[in-house]
């Protein structure tokens, strides 16, 4: 009887600790971006490295780091990336 309870508690703790590592970005109406989607630009990511929103086909802003172009859903996420790109850049 104690085994399932302990297992559940351990799984809950591990899930909560993993969730804290993901940055919590709240997209709101005051966040600015380009007026329209950027077209014909090859980016190395299919999702925004900051908020993990899918950006394939919806890229609004880009930044270049180590000769690779990264796409972002908003200027906020792009600015966060620029603060420490080595943390978010694909290896």
C-alpha positions in Angstrom: 0.0 0.0 0.0 2.8 2.4 0.8 4.7 1.6 -2.4 2.2 3.2 -4.9 1.9 6.3 -2.7 5.7 6.7 -2.5 6.0 6.2 -6.2 3.3 8.7 -7.0 5.0 11.3 -4.7 8.4 10.8 -6.3 7.0 11.1 -9.8 5.1 14.3 -8.8 8.3 15.8 -7.4 10.3 15.0 -10.5 7.7 16.4 -12.8 7.5 19.6 -10.8 11.2 20.1 -10.9 11.4 19.6 -14.6 8.6 22.1 -15.2 10.5 24.8 -13.3 13.4 24.6 -15.8 11.3 25.7 -18.8 11.0 29.5 -19.0 7.5 30.7 -18.5 6.8 33.2 -21.2 3.4 34.8 -21.2 2.5 36.1 -24.6 0.3 39.2 -24.4 -1.0 41.9 -26.6 1.8 44.4 -25.6 4.5 42.1 -27.1 5.6 43.5 -30.4 6.8 41.8 -33.5 7.1 42.5 -37.2 3.9 43.4 -39.0 3.9 40.1 -41.0 5.6 36.8 -41.3 9.1 36.7 -42.7 9.2 34.7 -45.9 12.0 32.9 -47.7 14.3 32.8 -44.7 15.8 29.5 -43.7 16.0 29.1 -39.9 17.6 26.3 -38.0 14.8 25.8 -35.5 11.1 24.7 -35.9 10.1 26.0 -32.5 11.0 29.1 -30.5 13.9 28.3 -28.2 12.6 30.6 -25.5 8.9 29.7 -25.2 8.9 26.5 -27.3 6.0 27.7 -29.5 6.0 26.2 -33.0 7.4 28.8 -35.4 7.6 26.9 -38.6 5.8 29.0 -41.1 5.0 31.7 -38.5 8.4 33.3 -37.9 8.0 37.0 -37.0 11.5 37.8 -35.8 15.0 36.4 -36.4 18.5 36.6 -34.9 21.8 35.3 -36.1 24.2 33.5 -33.8 27.3 31.7 -35.0 26.3 32.0 -38.6 22.9 30.3 -37.9 19.6 32.1 -38.2 17.0 31.4 -35.5 13.3 32.2 -35.8 11.2 33.6 -33.0 7.5 34.2 -32.4 8.0 37.7 -31.0 10.6 40.4 -30.4 10.4 39.6 -26.7 11.6 36.0 -27.3 14.3 37.3 -29.7 15.5 39.7 -27.1 15.7 37.0 -24.4 17.7 34.8 -26.8 20.1 37.7 -27.4 20.8 38.0 -23.7 22.4 34.6 -23.6 22.3 32.8 -27.0 24.7 30.0 -25.9 22.0 28.9 -23.4 19.4 28.4 -26.1 21.3 27.8 -29.3 21.1 24.3 -30.9 24.3 22.3 -30.4 
